């Protein structure tokens, strides 16, 4: 019989599986659906950028709600967003007249779906202060498995039935996630058996340093880290958003896109599962620098890939890029923050990635239309190199801050 830790890890794996599975229809196959609906590359970029902008605003709002312990729980917020996503996805499946209505609905879906990310991450830590250890790496690996399977299935469905098939998978994933979120709780007997929840202590100097300025003063180096992450993530977002166009330029099609996405997701699984073991042996500050480097290396491999087979091999590098970054960034932020700042830190992390997506979407689509995929990749690589330098400098500054705090506490 499963213990409480294993039971909640399994439920959390279901949540992660459905959430990251939803990124296949919402994000990876956004171009396939929007091209089917008559959008050009610049319009697709605008849709995705607007979604990321809206998500950034919502993420910071959620960070304030949850970080201050007010009004509504993370689970209730997540459930409400999922109900809205289900309704919007059903509307999208019914077929909308013209690109204007489609754009409004799709942007709304992207806003709400991307805004879920820090809430999903925060669920992992909501039971920790009551002595429950949820294995984040195993749960996140479930997300990669689901994404890999759905990517292959959606790629085949698009090739057979057209881009109209894409939003039906939104309903599948958001509906499944809603069921898992509803079950992510303990029964009354198990709840009563746990240690009492201790009140959340205020962050150091929180009273004298309120607001966003106080947050960044308490967490020096974090703003620079977010800047570096935004630049590095712009590189990833450019390839993810316009992968279909990149693949087409190298002789592939929507089936190839499904295979590429599935390979990348499959490469995530061993890293996600082994992350807890790895993080006990290598500091997260080092791991985040390694992952940022491989974001750049992978895009260089995509740039020089001569054909679709080359893209398949380039996706192997995903194991040391995003697959390492996803769990490392969550744990790194959690480790460096005071208790009262943790959820807000996760929200800022999600916002940095959203800002990278905004830049990639707006600039990427225009460069793609004007100069083609190779020029877009070259620009993404240049910014990613700058981001790598900033991440390294920020990680060193954060390490020195941690060492100085340790000395003062002795």
N, C-alpha and C positions, 0 to 999 in steps of 0.2 A: 504493500500500500504506500502511495506517495506521501512524503512528509509535506509540511506547509511550504518549505522552501521550494521543493520540486514541483508542487502543484502550482504555485504562483509563477514559477519560472516557465512552466508549460503554458499557462494562460498568457503570460507576457510575451512568450514566443508567438502565440497566435496573433496578438495585437501587432507586434513588429512584422510578422509575416504578411498580414493583410495591409498594413500601412505601406511598407516598402514595395509590396506587390502592386499597390495602387499607383506607384510611380511609373510603372510600365505604361499603362494607358494614358495617364495624365501628362507625363513628361516625355518619356522616351518615344512614344508614338503620337505626340502632339502634332509634329510636322505632318505625319501621314494623314491624320484626321483633317487638319486645317487646309492642307493642300487639296484634299478631296472636296472641301467646302469652298474652294476657289480663292484661298488666300495666297499671296506671294511671300517670298522670304522676309521682306521688310515688315510686312503685316504680321507674320508669325512671330518675328522678334518683338514687335510691339505688344502682342498679346501676352507673351511669356514675361516680358519686362514689367508690364502693368500688374500681372499676377504676383510677381516677386515684390514689387513696391507695396502693394496692398498687404501681402503677407508680412513684410517687415514691420509695418505699422501695427498689425494685429499681434504679432509676436511680442513687441514691446509692451503692448497693453496687457497681454496675458502675464508677462513677466512681473508687471506691477501688481496685478491682482493676486497672483499666487505667492510671490515673494513676500508680500505683506500679510498674507494669511487672511485675506478678506473675502467676503461675499460668496464665493463659489469654489468648489473643489476642482482639481485637475480632471477627475473622471467625469464630472458633470459638464465641464466645458467641452471636453472631447466628445461626449455623447451628443451634445447640442450641435456641434459642428458637423458630425457625421450624419445626423438627420437632415441638415441643410444640404450636405453634399449629395445624399441620396436623391433628394427632391430635384436638385439642379441636374443631376445626371439623367434622371428620367426625362426631364424636359429636353435635354440634348438628344436623347435617343429618339424622341418623337419627330425630330426634324424641324428646323426653324427657318423661316423665310429670310433670305439675304444674309450677308456677312455681318451686318451690324448686330443683329440679335444674337447670332452665334458667338460673336466676339464678347458681348456682355456676359453671356452665360459661361463661356469658357474661362474668361478672366476670373469670374466669381469662383469657379471651381478651383482654379489654380491658387487663388488667394487663400481659400479655406484649407485646401489640402496641404499647402506649404506651411501654413500657420500651425498645423498640427504637430510639426516636428519637435519643437521644444517641449510640448505637452507630453508626447510619447516618451521622450527621453526622461522627463521628470518623473514619470510613473515608476521608473526603475528605482528611484531613491526614496519614494514615499513610504516604503516599509522598513527602510534601514534603521531608523531610530527606534524600531520596535523589535530589533534583533533578527530580522528576516533577511537572508542573503539570496538575492535573485541573480542568477548568472546572466549578466548582460550580453557577454559574447555569444553564448548559445542562443539566446533569444534573438539577437541581431542576425545571427546566421540564418535563422528561419526566414527573416526578411529577404536575405539574398537568395535562398532556395526558391521562395515564392516568386520573386522577381525574375529569376532565371527561367522558371517553368512558364510563367505568363508571357514573358518576352517571346519565347519560341512559339507559343500558341497564338499570340496576337499577330506575330509576323506572318504566320500561315493564314490566319483569318483575313488579314488585310489583302494578301495576295489573291485569295480566293473570292472574297466578298466585297472588297474595297475598304476605304477608310471609315465607312459608316459603321463598321463592326467595333471600332475602338471604344466608344463610350459605354457599350454594354458591359465591358469589363470593369468600368467604374462601379457599377451597381453591385457586381459580384464582390469586389474587394471592400468597398465601404460598408456594405451590408454585413459581410463576415466580420469586419473589424468592430462594428457596433455590438454584435453578439459577444465577442470576446471582452470588450470593455465592460459590458454589463456584468460579465461573470468575474471580473477582476476584483474580487473582494473576498473577505472571509465570512464564514457563518458566525452567528452570535457566540456560540460556545468557543470556537477557535479564537475569536476576537477577544473575548474575556480572559482567555488563557495567556495572552501575550502580555509583556510588560507594559505598564502605562506609558503613553506618549509623553515624553518630556517636553516642556515648552521650548520653543525655538529661541535660542539666545540671539540677542542683537549682534550684528557685526561690530568689530572693533571700531570705535570712534563713530559709530553710526549716528548717534545723537548730535555730535558736533559737526558731522559731515553728511547731511541728508541730501537726497536727490541724486541726479545722475553724476554731477560733478563730484559729490562725495563718494559715490560708488567707484569711480575711476581713480580717485585719490587713494582709496583703500586698496585698490587692486592695480597698482602701478605696473606698467608694462602690458596690461591686458588690451588697451586701446591699440597699441602698436601691433600686438598679436592679431587682433581682429582685422587690422588693415592688411597685414600680410596674407591672412587667410582669404580675405575678399579677393585679392589679386590672384592668388593661386586657384581659388575656386572659379574665378572667371574663366580661367583656362579650361577647367573641367566642364563648366557649363556650356562653353562654346562648342566643344566636341559633342556633348550629350544632346544639346538642343538641335544641332544641325548635322547629326551623324548620318541621317538618311541622305542628305545632300553630299556629304563626304563620300559615303559608300557608293552613291550613284556615279560620282566622278571617277571612281576606280572600278566601275563595271558591275556593281552589285545592284540589289533591289530591296524591297521590304522584307523578303525572306532572309536576306543577308543581314539586315538590321536586327531581326529577331535573333539570329545566331550570334552576332557580335554582342548584343546585350546579354544573351544567355551565358556566353563565355565569361564576360566580365563579372556577372553575378556569381557564376560557379567559382571563379577565382577568389571571391570574397569569403566563401564558406570556411576553408581551413584557417584563414586568418582570424575570422570572427570567433570560431570555436577555440582557437589556441590563444586568444588575446589575454585572458586572465593569467595563463601560465607565462606568457611573454612579458606582461606588465610587471610581474613580480621580479623579473630579472633585468629588465631595461626600463629606465625611468621614462615616464610619459613625455617629459620635455624633450628627450632625445627621439622618441618614436614619432612625435609630431613633425620634427624636422626631417626625418627620413621620409615620411609620407609626403610632405610637401615637395621634396626633391623628385619623387617618383611621379607626381602629378605632371611635372615638366618633362621627365624622361619619356613617359608614355605618349605625350602629345608629339614629341620629336619623332618617336617611332611611327605614329600615325602619319605625320607629314611625309616621311620618306618611304612609307609602305607603297610598293609598286602596284599592288592589286588588292582584291578583297582578302586573299589568303594572308597577305602581309598584315592586314587589319586584324585578322583573327589572332595572329601571333602577338601583335601589339597589345591586345587585350590581356595577355598573361601578366603584363606589368601592373595591371589594375590591382593585383594582390598586394602590392607594396605601396600603392598610392591610396585611392579612396578606401579600399578594404581595411587598411591600417588606420587611416585618418578617422573613419567614422567612430569606432569605439574609443580611440585614443583621445580625440578632441573632447568627447563627453566626459571621460574620466579626468583628463587634464584640467578642464575647467572646474569640475567638482572638487578636485584636490586643492586648487589654488584659492578657492573662495571661502569666506566665512559662511557659517550656516545660513544666515539671513540673505546672503547674496547668491546662493547657488542657482536658484531657478531663474533669476534675472540674468545670471551669467550664461545659462543655457539659451535664454531668449536672445541675448546679444550674439551668441555664436550662430544661431540660426539666422539672425539678421545679417551678419557678415557674409554668410553664404548666399543669402537672398540678394544682397547688393552686388556680389560677383555675378549672379545670374542676370541681374538687371543690365549690367554693363555688357555682358556677353550677348544678351538678346538684342539690345538696341544697336550696338556697334556691329555685332557679328552678322546680323541680317543685311545691313547696308554694305558691309565689306564683301559679303558673299555675292550680293547682286552686282556690285560694281567690279570686283576683281577675281571672284571665285574662291573655292575652298582653301587652296594652298595659301593665299594671302591672308585669309582669316586665321589659319593655323599659325602662321608666322607671327602675326600680331599677338595671338594668345600666348605663344611661347615666350615672347619678349616680356610681357607683363608678368608671366609666371616666374621668370627668373628674378625679377625685381621682388616679387612676393616671397620667394625663397630666402632672399637676403634679409628681408624685414622679419620673417618668422624666426630665423636664426638669431638675429639681434634681440628680438623680443623675448625669446625663450631664455637667452642668457641673462637678460635683465630681470626676468621673473625668478630665475634660479638664485641670483644674487640677493634679491629682495627676501626670498625665503630663508637664505642662509643668515642674513642680518637679523631677521625676526627670531631665528632659532638662537642666535648668540645673545640677543637682548633678553630672551626668556629664561636663560640659564641663571 
